């Protein structure tokens, strides 16, 4: 998905109904690949690049919960990344960037820049 720029620093990525709950999609925001997930707890956005496999695949990962942390498992080597922080549960020295997400008028908006880590 290519996002449309929004004047307030948010990218209009898609309609809420475009992402089935429990799945993810990839979007490009300011040249960065972002994995956008629709969960029971709302929408989350992480960098789509899996640092272990060096592939842009996290949007295709499986969502789950490990020890009370909402995670996505990479479809390649199965490392788990926390959707709130981007930290890898198997190697806490490794993380992927996270982006703030909001929903307005049935549209999913992702911040133009990732959160400061």
TISEMAR-377010 format. One record per atom (N, C-alpha, C): residue in one letter; x, z, y. Coordinates in Angstrom, 1 decimal, decimal comma, always signed. Layout:
N
["A"; [X; Z; Y]]
...
This chain:
117
["X"; [+0,8; +0,0; -1,2]]
["X"; [+0,0; +0,0; +0,0]]
["X"; [+0,9; +0,0; +1,2]]
["X"; [+0,6; -0,8; +2,2]]
["X"; [+1,2; -0,8; +3,5]]
["X"; [+0,4; +0,0; +4,4]]
["X"; [+1,0; +0,9; +5,1]]
["X"; [+0,2; +1,8; +6,0]]
["X"; [+0,1; +1,1; +7,4]]
["X"; [-1,0; +1,5; +8,1]]
["X"; [-1,2; +1,1; +9,5]]
["X"; [-0,8; +2,2; +10,4]]
["X"; [+0,0; +1,9; +11,4]]
["X"; [+0,5; +3,0; +12,3]]
["X"; [-0,7; +3,6; +13,1]]
["X"; [-0,6; +4,8; +13,4]]
["X"; [-1,6; +5,5; +14,2]]
["X"; [-0,9; +6,1; +15,4]]
["X"; [-1,6; +6,1; +16,5]]
["X"; [-0,9; +6,5; +17,8]]
["X"; [-0,5; +8,0; +17,8]]
["X"; [-1,0; +8,8; +16,9]]
["X"; [-0,7; +10,2; +17,0]]
["X"; [+0,4; +10,6; +16,1]]
["X"; [+1,2; +9,7; +15,6]]
["X"; [+2,3; +10,1; +14,7]]
["X"; [+1,9; +10,1; +13,2]]
["X"; [+0,8; +9,6; +12,9]]
["X"; [+0,3; +9,6; +11,5]]
["X"; [+0,1; +8,1; +11,1]]
["X"; [+0,4; +7,8; +9,8]]
["X"; [+0,1; +6,5; +9,3]]
["X"; [-1,2; +6,6; +8,5]]
["X"; [-2,1; +5,6; +8,8]]
["X"; [-3,4; +5,5; +8,1]]
["X"; [-3,0; +4,8; +6,8]]
["X"; [-3,0; +5,5; +5,7]]
["X"; [-2,6; +4,9; +4,4]]
["X"; [-3,7; +4,2; +3,6]]
["X"; [-4,8; +4,9; +3,5]]
["X"; [-5,9; +4,4; +2,6]]
["X"; [-7,1; +5,2; +2,8]]
["X"; [-8,2; +4,8; +2,2]]
["X"; [-9,5; +5,6; +2,1]]
["X"; [-9,3; +6,6; +1,0]]
["X"; [-9,9; +7,8; +1,2]]
["X"; [-9,9; +8,8; +0,2]]
["X"; [-10,3; +8,2; -1,2]]
["X"; [-11,3; +7,4; -1,2]]
["X"; [-11,8; +6,8; -2,5]]
["X"; [-10,8; +5,8; -3,1]]
["X"; [-9,8; +5,4; -2,4]]
["X"; [-8,8; +4,5; -3,0]]
["X"; [-7,9; +5,1; -4,0]]
["X"; [-7,8; +6,4; -4,0]]
["X"; [-6,9; +7,1; -4,9]]
["X"; [-7,7; +8,0; -5,8]]
["X"; [-7,7; +7,7; -7,1]]
["X"; [-8,5; +8,5; -8,1]]
["X"; [-7,9; +9,9; -8,2]]
["X"; [-8,7; +10,9; -8,2]]
["X"; [-8,2; +12,3; -8,4]]
["X"; [-7,4; +12,4; -9,6]]
["X"; [-6,3; +13,0; -9,5]]
["X"; [-5,4; +13,2; -10,7]]
["X"; [-4,4; +12,1; -10,8]]
["X"; [-4,3; +11,2; -9,8]]
["X"; [-3,3; +10,1; -9,9]]
["X"; [-2,6; +10,0; -8,6]]
["X"; [-1,6; +9,1; -8,6]]
["X"; [-0,8; +8,8; -7,4]]
["X"; [-0,7; +7,3; -7,1]]
["X"; [-0,4; +7,0; -5,9]]
["X"; [-0,1; +5,6; -5,5]]
["X"; [+1,1; +5,6; -4,6]]
["X"; [+1,8; +4,5; -4,5]]
["X"; [+2,9; +4,3; -3,6]]
["X"; [+2,5; +3,7; -2,3]]
["X"; [+3,1; +4,1; -1,2]]
["X"; [+2,9; +3,6; +0,1]]
["X"; [+4,2; +3,4; +0,8]]
["X"; [+4,3; +2,6; +1,8]]
["X"; [+5,5; +2,4; +2,6]]
["X"; [+5,2; +2,9; +4,0]]
["X"; [+6,0; +3,9; +4,4]]
["X"; [+5,8; +4,5; +5,8]]
["X"; [+7,1; +4,5; +6,5]]
["X"; [+7,2; +3,7; +7,6]]
["X"; [+8,4; +3,6; +8,3]]
["X"; [+9,6; +3,1; +7,5]]
["X"; [+9,3; +2,3; +6,5]]
["X"; [+10,4; +1,8; +5,6]]
["X"; [+10,7; +2,6; +4,4]]
["X"; [+10,1; +3,8; +4,4]]
["X"; [+10,3; +4,7; +3,2]]
["X"; [+9,2; +4,6; +2,2]]
["X"; [+9,6; +4,6; +0,9]]
["X"; [+8,6; +4,6; -0,1]]
["X"; [+8,1; +6,1; -0,3]]
["X"; [+6,8; +6,2; -0,3]]
["X"; [+6,2; +7,6; -0,4]]
["X"; [+5,2; +7,5; -1,5]]
["X"; [+5,2; +8,6; -2,4]]
["X"; [+4,3; +8,8; -3,5]]
["X"; [+3,1; +9,7; -2,9]]
["X"; [+1,9; +9,2; -2,9]]
["X"; [+0,8; +9,9; -2,5]]
["X"; [-0,1; +10,3; -3,6]]
["X"; [-0,4; +11,6; -3,8]]
["X"; [-1,2; +12,1; -4,9]]
["X"; [-2,5; +12,7; -4,5]]
["X"; [-3,5; +12,5; -5,2]]
["X"; [-4,8; +13,1; -5,0]]
["X"; [-5,0; +14,1; -6,1]]
["X"; [-5,1; +15,4; -5,7]]
["X"; [-5,2; +16,5; -6,7]]
["X"; [-6,4; +17,3; -6,4]]
["X"; [-6,7; +18,3; -7,3]]
["X"; [-7,8; +19,2; -7,1]]
["X"; [-7,6; +20,0; -5,8]]
["X"; [-6,3; +20,2; -5,4]]
["X"; [-6,0; +21,0; -4,2]]
["X"; [-5,8; +20,1; -3,0]]
["X"; [-6,2; +18,8; -3,1]]
["X"; [-6,1; +17,9; -1,9]]
["X"; [-5,0; +16,9; -2,1]]
["X"; [-4,6; +16,2; -1,0]]
["X"; [-3,6; +15,2; -1,1]]
["X"; [-2,2; +15,7; -0,8]]
["X"; [-1,2; +15,2; -1,5]]
["X"; [+0,2; +15,5; -1,2]]
["X"; [+1,0; +14,2; -1,2]]
["X"; [+2,1; +14,3; -0,4]]
["X"; [+3,0; +13,1; -0,4]]
["X"; [+4,5; +13,5; -0,5]]
["X"; [+5,2; +12,8; -1,4]]
["X"; [+6,6; +13,1; -1,7]]
["X"; [+7,3; +11,7; -1,6]]
["X"; [+8,6; +11,8; -1,5]]
["X"; [+9,4; +10,6; -1,6]]
["X"; [+9,2; +10,0; -3,0]]
["X"; [+9,1; +8,7; -3,1]]
["X"; [+8,8; +8,0; -4,4]]
["X"; [+10,0; +7,9; -5,2]]
["X"; [+11,2; +8,1; -4,6]]
["X"; [+12,5; +7,9; -5,3]]
["X"; [+12,8; +9,0; -6,2]]
["X"; [+13,0; +8,8; -7,5]]
["X"; [+13,4; +9,8; -8,5]]
["X"; [+14,9; +9,8; -8,5]]
["X"; [+15,5; +10,9; -8,0]]
["X"; [+17,0; +11,0; -7,9]]
["X"; [+17,7; +11,0; -9,2]]
["X"; [+17,0; +11,3; -10,3]]
["X"; [+17,7; +11,3; -11,6]]
["X"; [+17,8; +9,9; -12,2]]
["X"; [+16,8; +9,1; -12,1]]
["X"; [+16,8; +7,8; -12,7]]
["X"; [+17,2; +6,7; -11,6]]
["X"; [+17,2; +7,1; -10,4]]
["X"; [+17,5; +6,2; -9,3]]
["X"; [+16,5; +5,0; -9,2]]
["X"; [+15,3; +5,4; -9,5]]
["X"; [+14,2; +4,4; -9,4]]
["X"; [+13,0; +4,9; -8,6]]
["X"; [+12,3; +4,1; -8,0]]
["X"; [+11,1; +4,4; -7,2]]
["X"; [+9,9; +4,5; -8,1]]
["X"; [+9,7; +5,6; -8,7]]
["X"; [+8,6; +5,7; -9,8]]
["X"; [+7,8; +7,0; -9,7]]
["X"; [+8,0; +7,9; -8,8]]
["X"; [+7,3; +9,2; -8,9]]
["X"; [+5,8; +9,0; -8,7]]
["X"; [+5,3; +8,0; -8,0]]
["X"; [+3,9; +7,8; -7,8]]
["X"; [+3,2; +7,5; -9,2]]
["X"; [+4,0; +7,1; -10,2]]
["X"; [+3,5; +6,9; -11,5]]
["X"; [+3,6; +8,1; -12,4]]
["X"; [+4,0; +9,2; -11,9]]
["X"; [+4,2; +10,4; -12,7]]
["X"; [+2,9; +11,1; -13,1]]
["X"; [+3,0; +12,1; -14,0]]
["X"; [+1,9; +12,8; -14,4]]
["X"; [+1,8; +14,1; -13,7]]
["X"; [+0,6; +14,4; -13,1]]
["X"; [+0,4; +15,7; -12,4]]
["X"; [+0,1; +16,8; -13,4]]
["X"; [+0,6; +18,0; -13,0]]
["X"; [+0,4; +19,2; -13,8]]
["X"; [+0,6; +20,4; -13,0]]
["X"; [+0,6; +21,5; -13,8]]
["X"; [+0,9; +22,9; -13,2]]
["X"; [+1,9; +23,6; -14,1]]
["X"; [+3,0; +24,0; -13,5]]
["X"; [+4,0; +24,8; -14,3]]
["X"; [+4,2; +26,1; -13,6]]
["X"; [+3,8; +27,2; -14,2]]
["X"; [+4,0; +28,5; -13,6]]
["X"; [+3,3; +28,7; -12,3]]
["X"; [+2,1; +28,1; -12,2]]
["X"; [+1,4; +28,2; -10,9]]
["X"; [+1,8; +27,2; -9,8]]
["X"; [+2,8; +26,3; -10,1]]
["X"; [+3,2; +25,4; -9,2]]
["X"; [+2,7; +24,0; -9,5]]
["X"; [+2,0; +23,3; -8,6]]
["X"; [+1,5; +22,0; -8,7]]
["X"; [+2,7; +21,0; -8,7]]
["X"; [+2,9; +20,2; -9,8]]
["X"; [+4,0; +19,4; -9,9]]
["X"; [+3,6; +18,0; -10,3]]
["X"; [+4,6; +17,1; -10,2]]
["X"; [+4,5; +15,7; -10,7]]
["X"; [+5,8; +15,6; -11,7]]
["X"; [+5,5; +15,1; -12,9]]
["X"; [+6,6; +14,9; -13,8]]
["X"; [+7,0; +13,4; -13,7]]
["X"; [+8,3; +13,2; -13,5]]
["X"; [+8,8; +11,8; -13,4]]
["X"; [+8,5; +11,1; -14,7]]
["X"; [+8,1; +9,8; -14,5]]
["X"; [+7,8; +9,1; -15,8]]
["X"; [+9,1; +8,6; -16,5]]
["X"; [+10,2; +8,8; -15,9]]
["X"; [+11,5; +8,4; -16,6]]
["X"; [+12,1; +9,5; -17,4]]
["X"; [+12,7; +10,5; -16,8]]
["X"; [+13,3; +11,6; -17,6]]
["X"; [+12,6; +12,9; -17,6]]
["X"; [+11,4; +12,9; -17,0]]
["X"; [+10,4; +14,0; -17,1]]
["X"; [+10,7; +15,2; -16,2]]
["X"; [+11,7; +15,1; -15,3]]
["X"; [+11,9; +16,3; -14,4]]
["X"; [+10,6; +16,5; -13,6]]
["X"; [+10,4; +17,7; -13,2]]
["X"; [+9,2; +18,1; -12,5]]
["X"; [+9,5; +18,5; -11,1]]
["X"; [+8,8; +17,9; -10,1]]
["X"; [+9,0; +18,1; -8,7]]
["X"; [+7,7; +18,8; -8,1]]
["X"; [+7,9; +19,9; -7,4]]
["X"; [+6,8; +20,6; -6,8]]
["X"; [+6,2; +19,8; -5,7]]
["X"; [+4,9; +19,7; -5,7]]
["X"; [+4,2; +18,9; -4,7]]
["X"; [+4,3; +19,5; -3,3]]
["X"; [+4,4; +20,8; -3,3]]
["X"; [+4,4; +21,6; -2,0]]
["X"; [+5,8; +21,5; -1,3]]
["X"; [+6,9; +21,5; -2,1]]
["X"; [+8,2; +21,6; -1,6]]
["X"; [+9,1; +20,5; -1,9]]
["X"; [+8,8; +19,7; -2,9]]
["X"; [+9,7; +18,6; -3,4]]
["X"; [+10,8; +19,0; -4,2]]
["X"; [+11,0; +20,3; -4,5]]
["X"; [+12,1; +20,9; -5,3]]
["X"; [+11,9; +20,6; -6,8]]
["X"; [+13,0; +20,2; -7,4]]
["X"; [+12,9; +19,9; -8,9]]
["X"; [+13,0; +21,3; -9,6]]
["X"; [+12,1; +21,5; -10,5]]
["X"; [+12,0; +22,8; -11,2]]
["X"; [+13,2; +22,9; -12,2]]
["X"; [+13,7; +21,8; -12,7]]
["X"; [+14,8; +21,9; -13,7]]
["X"; [+16,1; +22,0; -13,0]]
["X"; [+16,3; +21,6; -11,8]]
["X"; [+17,5; +21,7; -11,1]]
["X"; [+17,2; +21,9; -9,6]]
["X"; [+17,1; +23,2; -9,2]]
["X"; [+16,6; +23,5; -7,9]]
["X"; [+17,5; +23,1; -6,7]]
["X"; [+18,7; +22,6; -7,1]]
["X"; [+19,6; +22,0; -6,0]]
["X"; [+19,1; +20,6; -5,6]]
["X"; [+18,2; +20,0; -6,4]]
["X"; [+17,8; +18,7; -6,2]]
["X"; [+16,3; +18,7; -5,6]]
["X"; [+16,1; +17,9; -4,6]]
["X"; [+14,7; +17,8; -4,1]]
["X"; [+14,4; +16,4; -3,6]]
["X"; [+13,2; +16,1; -3,4]]
["X"; [+12,7; +14,9; -2,8]]
["X"; [+12,0; +15,3; -1,5]]
["X"; [+12,0; +14,4; -0,5]]
["X"; [+11,3; +14,8; +0,8]]
["X"; [+9,8; +14,9; +0,6]]
["X"; [+9,2; +15,7; +1,4]]
["X"; [+7,7; +15,8; +1,5]]
["X"; [+7,2; +15,4; +2,8]]
["X"; [+6,0; +14,8; +2,9]]
["X"; [+5,4; +14,4; +4,1]]
["X"; [+4,1; +15,2; +4,3]]
["X"; [+3,8; +15,6; +5,5]]
["X"; [+2,5; +16,2; +5,8]]
["X"; [+1,4; +15,2; +5,5]]
["X"; [+0,2; +15,6; +5,0]]
["X"; [-0,9; +14,7; +4,8]]
["X"; [-2,2; +15,4; +5,4]]
["X"; [-3,0; +14,6; +5,9]]
["X"; [-4,3; +15,1; +6,4]]
["X"; [-5,4; +14,0; +6,1]]
["X"; [-6,6; +14,5; +6,0]]
["X"; [-7,7; +13,5; +5,8]]
["X"; [-8,6; +13,6; +7,0]]
["X"; [-9,0; +12,5; +7,6]]
["X"; [-9,9; +12,4; +8,7]]
["X"; [-10,9; +11,2; +8,5]]
["X"; [-12,1; +11,5; +8,6]]
["X"; [-13,2; +10,5; +8,6]]
["X"; [-13,0; +9,7; +7,3]]
["X"; [-12,7; +10,3; +6,2]]
["X"; [-12,6; +9,6; +4,9]]
["X"; [-11,4; +8,8; +4,7]]
["X"; [-10,4; +8,9; +5,6]]
["X"; [-9,1; +8,2; +5,5]]
["X"; [-8,0; +9,2; +5,3]]
["X"; [-7,0; +8,8; +4,5]]
["X"; [-5,8; +9,6; +4,2]]
["X"; [-4,7; +9,2; +5,2]]
["X"; [-4,3; +10,2; +5,9]]
["X"; [-3,2; +9,9; +6,9]]
["X"; [-2,0; +10,7; +6,5]]
["X"; [-0,8; +10,0; +6,6]]
["X"; [+0,5; +10,7; +6,2]]
["X"; [+1,3; +10,6; +7,5]]
["X"; [+2,1; +11,7; +7,7]]
["X"; [+2,9; +11,8; +8,9]]
["X"; [+3,9; +10,7; +8,9]]
["X"; [+4,3; +10,2; +10,0]]
["X"; [+5,3; +9,1; +10,1]]
["X"; [+6,7; +9,5; +9,7]]
["X"; [+7,0; +10,8; +9,7]]
["X"; [+8,3; +11,3; +9,3]]
["X"; [+8,1; +12,4; +8,3]]
["X"; [+9,1; +12,6; +7,3]]
["X"; [+9,0; +13,7; +6,4]]
["X"; [+9,1; +15,0; +7,1]]
["X"; [+8,7; +16,1; +6,4]]
["X"; [+8,9; +17,4; +6,8]]
["X"; [+10,3; +17,8; +6,9]]
["X"; [+10,7; +18,7; +7,8]]
["X"; [+12,1; +19,1; +7,8]]
["X"; [+12,3; +20,1; +6,6]]
["X"; [+13,4; +19,9; +6,0]]
["X"; [+13,7; +20,7; +4,8]]
["X"; [+14,7; +21,8; +5,1]]
